[in-house]
Amino acid sequence: MIPHPAKTHLKHKSFTSAFRQRLRFGKSQGSIPRSGPGSRFLPGLLMTLLLAAAGNWLASLPALAVMGTLVPALLLGMLWRSSLPLPAALAPGIAFASKRVLRLGIILLGLRLNLLDIVHAGVVNVAIAVSCLAMALWTAYRLGRLFGVEPRLALLTACGTAICGAAAVAALAPQLKAKQADIAVSTATVALLGTLFTLLYTLLYQVLGLGTAAYGMFAGATLHEVAHVVAAAAPGGAAAVDTAVIMKLTRVALLIPVSLLLGLWKPQLADNADAAQDSCMHKPGRNDSASAGPYRSRTAAKERPPVPWFLFGFLLMSGVHTLQLLPEPVTLRLIDLAYVFLAMAMAGLGLQTPLALFRREGLRSITSAGLASLLLAVFGYVLVRWLVLPAS
């Protein structure tokens, strides 16, 4: 018996529909293998890890050791972005590294800080650190604005100069809603100036007229990165290096109160920037206040600075190290891991920042921050001679 054509068509249609439903069900249930949700980050993360490893190798060279591991990774990323194509598949992982991995690195970096060392260093150590930080923060920001540097870039560079270089820039950038380009320019600026001043300090060590402890305090209170401090204090011997590192870590500990103060001041910074932008874009005869009022209030509410939760994680890890809750080998490995994460984040930032942008925006930032660093060096030198030498 020959089946009716209409019935054959219906059976074929129902079979096709059932097969499609089974195919969709199989996909949803995992019967057809597919990559996991995190796999889209993997290519970009591997790219940043590769650049971080290359940066670490460059930092192991004697001529580049003073730069640390973060800046070479940043510069390699910028060089790659400017000279080689960047596949779109790398973008999710690069963005993940420059944000999430960065914050994890900042948290683990807290294991470097032993709060008892700061307490044992005494009131004079804390007073010098606070005074130099406040002076550098205000001076670098005001000079940056005087030289025409954009407010957030000027503030990021000031924080890097005053606190702890690239780590401070990376830690405070999310709170300030800074652009990727601002982070890259300020990081490179602070690294370059810190290296130059480190070389200058080592050349002037014999003529500064400071003792071992005083010279260590001077280097720790005025230089940008921990690597800069260690390299600059080396001519004074182990005692100078120990004193310099304690002073530097005192400045690092001030990262938390500075972030809280910036959280109070940042809305005013955003309002001023919006006002400046409105004044440049204003057209006569247009009622801007009437049309933009409700939107501006909602935007201002969204622009409130987020709670810097990862900085409190940094403080928590400092407490873990202070209380010696982890074995020392584990702590050292986690600190190494923190620098791997930070180097990956710097590489990610570099991959999002072409060198042409640094050439365009960096000159004014370097000039103003260089002048601020020079004033900080003079201020710190006078302060150490006044407070430390009479007591020694």
C-alpha positions as CSV (number, residue, x, y, z in Angstrom):
1,M,0.0,0.0,0.0
2,I,1.4,3.4,-1.0
3,P,1.2,6.0,1.7
4,H,-0.7,9.1,1.0
5,P,1.7,12.0,0.1
6,A,0.2,14.4,2.7
7,K,0.7,11.9,5.5
8,T,4.3,11.4,4.5
9,H,4.9,15.1,4.5
10,L,3.3,15.4,8.0
11,K,5.5,12.6,9.4
12,H,8.6,14.1,7.9
13,K,7.7,17.5,9.3
14,S,7.0,16.1,12.8
15,F,10.3,14.1,12.7
16,T,12.2,17.3,11.7
17,S,10.5,19.3,14.5
18,A,11.2,16.6,17.1
19,F,14.9,16.4,15.9
20,R,15.3,20.2,16.3
21,Q,13.7,20.1,19.8
22,R,16.0,17.3,20.8
23,L,19.0,19.2,19.4
24,R,18.1,22.3,21.4
25,F,17.5,20.2,24.5
26,G,20.8,18.5,24.0
27,K,22.6,21.8,23.8
28,S,21.0,23.1,26.9
29,Q,21.7,19.9,28.8
30,G,25.3,19.7,27.7
31,S,25.0,16.5,25.5
32,I,26.7,18.4,22.7
33,P,30.0,19.6,24.1
34,R,30.8,23.3,24.1
35,S,33.3,25.6,25.8
36,G,32.5,26.9,29.2
37,P,31.5,30.5,30.0
38,G,34.9,31.5,31.1
39,S,36.7,30.2,28.0
40,R,36.2,33.5,26.2
41,F,38.6,35.1,28.7
42,L,41.3,32.5,28.3
43,P,43.1,33.8,25.1
44,G,43.4,37.4,26.4
45,L,44.5,36.2,29.9
46,L,47.2,34.0,28.3
47,M,48.3,37.0,26.2
48,T,48.7,39.2,29.3
49,L,50.5,36.3,31.2
50,L,52.9,36.0,28.3
51,L,53.7,39.7,28.4
52,A,54.0,39.6,32.2
53,A,56.6,36.8,31.9
54,A,58.5,38.8,29.3
55,G,58.4,41.9,31.5
56,N,59.7,39.8,34.5
57,W,62.6,38.6,32.3
58,L,63.4,42.2,31.3
59,A,63.3,43.3,35.0
60,S,65.8,40.6,35.8
61,L,68.4,42.3,33.6
62,P,70.8,44.5,35.8
63,A,70.2,47.6,33.7
64,L,66.4,47.3,34.0
65,A,66.1,45.9,37.6
66,V,65.3,49.4,39.0
67,M,62.1,49.5,36.9
68,G,60.5,46.5,38.6
69,T,58.3,44.0,36.8
70,L,55.2,46.2,36.2
71,V,56.5,48.9,34.0
72,P,58.1,46.6,31.4
73,A,54.9,44.6,31.1
74,L,53.0,47.9,30.5
75,L,55.5,49.1,27.9
76,L,55.5,45.7,26.1
77,G,51.7,45.9,25.9
78,M,51.8,49.4,24.5
79,L,54.4,48.4,21.9
80,W,52.4,45.4,20.8
81,R,49.2,47.5,20.5
82,S,51.0,50.0,18.3
83,S,52.9,47.7,16.0
84,L,51.0,44.4,15.7
85,P,47.4,43.5,15.1
86,L,45.3,42.5,18.1
87,P,42.6,39.8,17.4
88,A,39.2,40.6,18.7
89,A,39.0,37.3,20.5
90,L,41.6,38.6,23.0
91,A,39.6,41.6,24.1
92,P,37.4,40.0,26.9
93,G,40.5,38.5,28.6
94,I,42.5,41.7,28.3
95,A,39.7,43.7,29.9
96,F,39.3,41.0,32.6
97,A,43.0,41.2,33.4
98,S,43.1,45.0,33.5
99,K,40.2,45.1,36.0
100,R,39.5,41.9,38.0
101,V,42.9,40.5,38.0
102,L,44.3,43.9,38.9
103,R,42.1,44.1,42.1
104,L,43.1,40.5,43.1
105,G,46.8,41.5,42.8
106,I,46.2,44.6,45.0
107,I,44.6,42.5,47.7
108,L,47.4,40.0,47.8
109,L,50.0,42.8,47.8
110,G,48.8,43.7,51.3
111,L,50.8,40.7,52.5
112,R,53.9,42.8,52.1
113,L,52.8,45.2,54.8
114,N,53.5,44.4,58.5
115,L,51.7,46.9,60.5
116,L,53.9,46.3,63.6
117,D,56.9,47.5,61.7
118,I,55.2,50.9,61.2
119,V,54.3,51.1,64.9
120,H,57.9,50.2,66.0
121,A,59.3,52.8,63.6
122,G,57.9,55.6,65.8
123,V,56.0,58.8,65.5
124,V,58.7,60.6,63.6
125,N,58.6,58.0,60.8
126,V,54.9,58.4,60.5
127,A,55.0,62.2,60.6
128,I,57.6,62.4,57.8
129,A,55.6,59.9,55.7
130,V,52.3,61.8,56.2
131,S,53.9,65.2,55.5
132,C,55.7,64.1,52.3
133,L,52.6,62.3,51.1
134,A,50.3,65.3,51.6
135,M,52.8,67.7,50.1
136,A,53.4,65.5,47.0
137,L,49.7,64.8,46.5
138,W,48.7,68.5,46.6
139,T,51.7,69.8,44.6
140,A,51.6,67.2,41.9
141,Y,47.9,67.7,41.3
142,R,48.0,71.5,41.3
143,L,51.1,71.5,39.0
144,G,49.4,69.1,36.7
145,R,46.3,71.3,36.4
146,L,48.5,74.3,35.9
147,F,50.2,72.6,33.0
148,G,46.8,71.7,31.4
149,V,46.7,68.0,32.4
150,E,43.2,66.6,32.6
151,P,41.9,66.4,36.2
152,R,41.8,62.6,36.6
153,L,45.1,62.1,34.9
154,A,46.7,64.8,37.1
155,L,45.2,63.2,40.3
156,L,46.3,59.6,39.3
157,T,49.8,60.8,38.7
158,A,49.8,62.7,42.0
159,C,48.7,59.5,43.8
160,G,51.5,57.5,42.1
161,T,54.0,60.1,43.0
162,A,52.9,60.5,46.6
163,I,52.1,56.9,47.7
164,C,53.5,53.9,45.9
165,G,53.9,54.4,42.2
166,A,52.1,52.1,39.8
167,A,50.4,50.1,42.5
168,A,48.7,53.3,43.8
169,V,47.6,54.3,40.3
170,A,46.2,50.8,39.7
171,A,44.4,50.7,43.1
172,L,42.8,54.2,42.9
173,A,41.9,54.3,39.2
174,P,38.6,52.3,39.6
175,Q,37.5,54.7,42.3
176,L,38.2,57.7,40.2
177,K,36.5,56.2,37.1
178,A,39.8,56.8,35.2
179,K,40.2,55.9,31.6
180,Q,42.5,53.1,30.5
181,A,44.7,55.7,28.8
182,D,45.0,57.8,31.9
183,I,46.1,54.8,33.9
184,A,48.8,53.9,31.3
185,V,50.1,57.4,31.0
186,S,50.3,58.0,34.7
187,T,51.9,54.6,35.4
188,A,54.6,55.2,32.7
189,T,55.1,58.8,34.0
190,V,55.7,57.7,37.6
191,A,58.0,54.8,36.5
192,L,60.1,57.0,34.3
193,L,60.5,59.8,36.9
194,G,61.1,57.3,39.7
195,T,64.0,55.7,37.7
196,L,65.6,59.0,37.0
197,F,65.4,60.2,40.6
198,T,66.8,56.8,41.8
199,L,69.9,57.3,39.6
200,L,70.2,60.9,40.9
201,Y,70.0,59.8,44.5
202,T,72.7,57.2,44.1
203,L,75.0,59.8,42.5
204,L,74.4,62.4,45.3
205,Y,74.6,60.0,48.2
206,Q,78.1,61.1,49.3
207,V,77.3,64.8,49.1
208,L,73.9,64.8,50.8
209,G,75.4,64.8,54.3
210,L,72.9,62.3,55.8
211,G,73.7,59.4,58.0
212,T,72.7,55.8,57.1
213,A,69.3,55.9,58.8
214,A,68.5,59.4,57.7
215,Y,69.4,58.7,54.1
216,G,67.2,55.6,54.2
217,M,64.3,57.7,55.5
218,F,64.9,60.3,52.8
219,A,64.8,57.7,50.0
220,G,61.8,55.9,51.4
221,A,59.8,59.1,51.9
222,T,60.4,60.7,48.5
223,L,60.8,57.9,45.8
224,H,58.0,56.4,43.9
225,E,58.2,52.6,43.8
226,V,59.5,50.0,46.3
227,A,62.1,49.0,43.7
228,H,63.2,52.6,43.4
229,V,63.6,52.8,47.2
230,V,65.6,49.6,47.5
231,A,67.9,50.6,44.6
232,A,68.5,54.1,45.8
233,A,69.2,53.1,49.5
234,A,71.7,50.4,48.5
235,P,74.7,52.7,48.7
236,G,74.0,53.2,52.4
237,G,74.1,49.5,53.1
238,A,71.6,47.1,54.6
239,A,70.6,49.4,57.5
240,A,69.7,52.1,55.0
241,V,67.7,49.7,52.9
242,D,65.8,48.4,55.9
243,T,65.0,52.0,57.1
244,A,64.0,53.0,53.6
245,V,61.6,50.1,53.1
246,I,59.9,50.7,56.4
247,M,59.4,54.3,55.5
248,K,58.1,53.3,52.1
249,L,55.7,50.8,53.6
250,T,54.4,53.5,55.9
251,R,53.4,55.4,52.8
252,V,51.8,52.3,51.3
253,A,49.7,51.9,54.5
254,L,48.3,55.4,53.9
255,L,46.7,54.2,50.7
256,I,43.5,53.3,52.6
257,P,42.9,56.8,54.2
258,V,43.9,58.5,51.0
259,S,41.3,56.4,49.1
260,L,38.6,57.3,51.6
261,L,39.5,61.0,51.3
262,L,39.4,60.8,47.5
263,G,36.0,59.2,47.9
264,L,34.7,62.3,49.6
265,W,36.4,64.7,47.2
266,K,35.8,62.9,43.9
267,P,32.1,63.9,43.4
268,Q,33.3,67.5,43.4
269,L,36.0,66.7,40.9
270,A,33.4,65.1,38.6
271,D,31.1,68.1,38.9
272,N,33.9,70.5,38.0
273,A,34.8,68.4,35.0
274,D,31.2,68.3,33.8
275,A,30.9,72.0,34.3
276,A,34.0,72.6,32.2
277,Q,32.7,70.3,29.5
278,D,29.4,72.1,29.5
279,S,31.0,75.5,29.2
280,C,32.9,74.3,26.2
281,M,29.9,72.8,24.5
282,H,27.3,75.5,25.4
283,K,25.4,77.1,22.6
284,P,23.7,80.5,23.0
285,G,19.9,80.4,23.2
286,R,19.7,76.8,24.5
287,N,18.1,76.1,27.8
288,D,20.6,73.5,29.0
289,S,19.6,73.6,32.7
290,A,16.0,72.9,32.0
291,S,16.6,70.1,29.6
292,A,19.5,68.4,31.4
293,G,18.5,68.9,35.1
294,P,16.9,65.5,35.9
295,Y,19.4,63.6,33.8
296,R,22.3,65.4,35.5
297,S,21.1,64.5,38.9
298,R,20.7,60.8,38.0
299,T,24.2,60.9,36.4
300,A,25.7,62.5,39.5
301,A,24.1,59.8,41.6
302,K,25.6,57.1,39.4
303,E,29.0,58.8,39.5
304,R,29.3,58.5,43.3
305,P,32.5,56.7,44.0
306,P,32.1,53.0,44.7
307,V,33.3,51.5,48.0
308,P,36.9,50.4,47.3
309,W,36.3,46.9,48.6
310,F,39.6,45.5,47.2
311,L,41.5,48.1,49.3
312,F,39.9,46.7,52.4
313,G,41.0,43.3,51.2
314,F,44.5,44.8,51.0
315,L,44.2,45.9,54.6
316,L,42.9,42.5,55.6
317,M,45.9,40.8,54.0
318,S,48.1,43.2,55.9
319,G,46.5,42.0,59.1
320,V,47.0,38.4,58.1
321,H,50.7,39.1,57.7
322,T,51.0,41.1,60.8
323,L,49.4,38.3,62.9
324,Q,51.6,35.7,61.0
325,L,48.5,33.6,60.2
326,L,50.3,32.1,57.2
327,P,53.7,30.4,57.1
328,E,56.4,32.6,55.7
329,P,57.0,30.5,52.6
330,V,53.3,30.7,51.7
331,T,53.3,34.4,52.2
332,L,56.3,34.9,50.0
333,R,54.7,32.8,47.2
334,L,51.5,34.8,47.5
335,I,53.4,38.1,47.2
336,D,55.1,36.7,44.0
337,L,51.6,35.8,42.7
338,A,50.4,39.3,43.5
339,Y,53.1,40.8,41.3
340,V,52.3,38.3,38.5
341,F,48.6,39.5,38.7
342,L,49.7,43.1,38.7
343,A,52.0,42.6,35.7
344,M,49.2,40.9,33.8
345,A,47.0,43.9,34.6
346,M,49.7,46.3,33.4
347,A,50.1,44.3,30.2
348,G,46.3,44.5,29.7
349,L,46.4,48.3,30.1
350,G,49.2,48.6,27.7
351,L,47.4,46.5,25.1
352,Q,44.6,49.0,25.3
353,T,46.8,52.1,25.0
354,P,48.7,53.0,21.8
355,L,52.1,54.7,22.1
356,A,50.8,57.6,20.0
357,L,48.4,58.5,22.9
358,F,51.2,58.6,25.4
359,R,53.2,60.9,23.1
360,R,50.2,63.1,22.8
361,E,49.2,63.2,26.5
362,G,52.4,62.3,28.3
363,L,54.7,65.3,27.9
364,R,52.7,67.7,30.0
365,S,52.2,65.0,32.6
366,I,55.9,64.1,32.8
367,T,56.9,67.8,33.0
368,S,54.5,68.7,35.8
369,A,55.1,65.4,37.8
370,G,58.9,65.9,37.3
371,L,58.7,69.3,38.9
372,A,56.5,68.0,41.7
373,S,59.0,65.1,42.3
374,L,61.9,67.6,42.5
375,L,60.0,69.7,45.0
376,L,59.1,66.5,47.0
377,A,62.8,65.6,47.1
378,V,63.8,69.0,48.5
379,F,60.9,69.0,51.0
380,G,61.8,65.5,52.2
381,Y,65.5,66.3,52.5
382,V,64.8,69.4,54.6
383,L,62.3,67.5,56.8
384,V,64.7,64.6,57.5
385,R,67.5,67.0,58.4
386,W,65.2,68.9,60.7
387,L,63.5,66.0,62.4
388,V,66.0,63.1,62.2
389,L,69.6,64.4,62.3
390,P,69.2,66.4,65.6
391,A,67.9,63.2,67.3
392,S,70.7,61.0,66.0
